Amino acid sequence: MSTLISFDSQGKIIGRTSAPAAMVERAAEGSDFAIAVDGIFATEQAPYVEDGALVEKPDRPTDEHIFNYATKQWVYDLTNHRLQKWAEIKAARDTEEFSTFTWSTHTFQCDETSQRRIQGAVQLAQLDSTTTLDWTLADNTVQTFNATELQQIGQALAAHVNACHVKSRTKRGEIDAATTQTALDAITW
């Protein structure tokens, strides 16, 4: 028995088939991207093919390295670190978005429930221009707001949420552009 090793243009092994030696030899002779290997080739630590021969990869430095078949070298892969950094940025964005915001000199709670309440007050103010509501602020003091002020508070809330998302999109661009771990570590909220 022999094994037919199929590979791509950069030498990455993409398949292997064991068959009688004569069949494997004929298949390999008719292909620029296949070679015949004596015996059954069963290694999971796949080497690569270069100049028609199997070449063992050097030892993998860490689990965070991937093999670059074009350069035939291990390269540090930031993919998982980028995902972790993006999760960190999203968590910071959510913390800021759902904390507080200020309109005029008043600080409002901004958790999901508070946002729904503000949106409801804005809708009421749009329907009835004579609306006035007593509102409990983040410091637990109570302030009375008229319809115009409630609409302005709603606009301030929308601006606050948008600013958080604009900032996070900027951070996402920085994460995607980072080419080293040091550059990635430098990205903070």
N, C-alpha and C positions, 0 to 999 in steps of 0.2 A: 504494500500500500504506500501511496504517496499523498501529499497534500498540495492542492492548488491554492496559492495565496493570491488574492486579488487586492490591489491597492490603488489609491488615487494618484493624481499627478504630483502630489507632494510626498508620496511615500507612505501615507497613512493606510494601514491595513483595514480593508473594509469587508473582507470575507475570506472564508477558507472552506475548502471542500476536500474530503478524503475520498480517494478512488484508486483503482488499480494504476500502477505506475505508468503504463503505456498511455492510458487515457489522459492522465494528468500532464504528461509530457506533450502530447498533441495539443491540448488546450493552451498550455503555456506558450508553445511555439507560435501560435496564431494571435498572441495578445501583447500589446506594449505595457499592459498594466496587470500582468499576472506572472508568477514564477512557480516553478515546481520545487518542492522540498521533499527529501526522502523521509519516509515514516509519517506518523500522524502528528500534526502540529496542533497541540492543544493548550498552549500557554495562554493564560489570561493577561499576563503582563506583556502585552503585545509590543514587540519591537516595531521598527519601521523598515521600509525597503529603500535602499539607495544603490544605484548602479547595478540593479539586478540581484542584490544580495540582502539578506536580513541583517539589520544592525540593531544591537541592543541600545536602548535609551540609557543615558546616564541615570544615576540614582535621583529620585525625585526629592528636592530639598525639603518641601513641606507639603501638606495636603492642600495648601492654597496656591500651589503652582500647577499650571497646565502645560502640556507639551505643545510647542509651536512647531508644526511639521515643516514650515517654510524655512525657519532658521535652525531647526534640529536642536533646539534648546528649551529648557524649562523656563517659563516666564511666570512671574507673580500675577495671580488673577485677583483683581479687585471686585469681582462680581458680588460675592457674598458680603464683602465689607461695604460695598455701595448699598446693597439692600438693607443692611443693618443701620447704616448712616441715615438712609431715607426714613426708616422706621423711627429713628431717634428724632429726626426733624419733624415728622408728622405728629409725633407725640407732643413735642414742644409747641407746634402750631395749635394743636387741639387745646393744650393747657392755656395758651394765651387767648385763643378765640373764645373759650368758654369761661374765662375768668371775669374780668370787669372791663367796662369802657366808660369814658367820660364824655358828657355833653354839658356845655356851659361849665359850671363849676360842680356839677353833680356826677357822682360815680354810681353806675348801674351794674347790677349783677348781670352776667351774660351766659349763664349755663343754658342748656337747651330749653328748659322750662321757662326761664326768664325771657329768652328770645321769643318763644311762642306768645307769651303774655304781652310783650311789647308789640309784636306784630298784630295781635288782636286789638290792642289799644289804638294803634295806628289806623287800622281798618275802621274802628268805631269813629275816630276823629275825622276820617274822610267822609263818612256817612252823615255825621252830625257835627257841624262846625261850632256848636255851642257846648260840646263835650268838655267836661273838666273831670279829672281823676286824681285821687290821692294815691301817690306812689311811694312804696317803701324802697328806699335807696340801699346801696350796699352796706352803708354804716348803720342801717336800721332806723334812720331818721325818715320822716314822712314829708313829702313835698307835693304840692298841688300843681298840676300842669293842665293847660288848656289845649284845645285841639291843635292849634298851630305848633305849640311846643311838643306835643306828642308826635306829630309828624316829623319834626326836626330830630327828636330822639330816635325815631325809626331810621332816619337817614344816617344819623351818627352810628347806630348799630350796624347798618349795612356797610358803611365805610370801614368800620372796625373789622368786620368779618372779611371784607375784601382785602384789606391791608395784610391780614394774616395769610391769606392765600397767595397774594402777590409775592410776599416775602418767601413763602415756602416754595413757590415755583422758581424763584431766583436761586434758592438753595439747591433745588433739584438740578438746575442747570450746572451749578458748581460741582455737585456730586458726579454728574455724568461726565464733566470735563476733567475731573481729577485723574491723574495718571500715576500717582504714587500714593502709598499709604500715608505719608506725611502730609500731602496735600489734602487727602480725605479727612485726616484727623484735625486739620486746621479749620474745617467747616463747622461752625456752631450757629445756634439759633440767635 
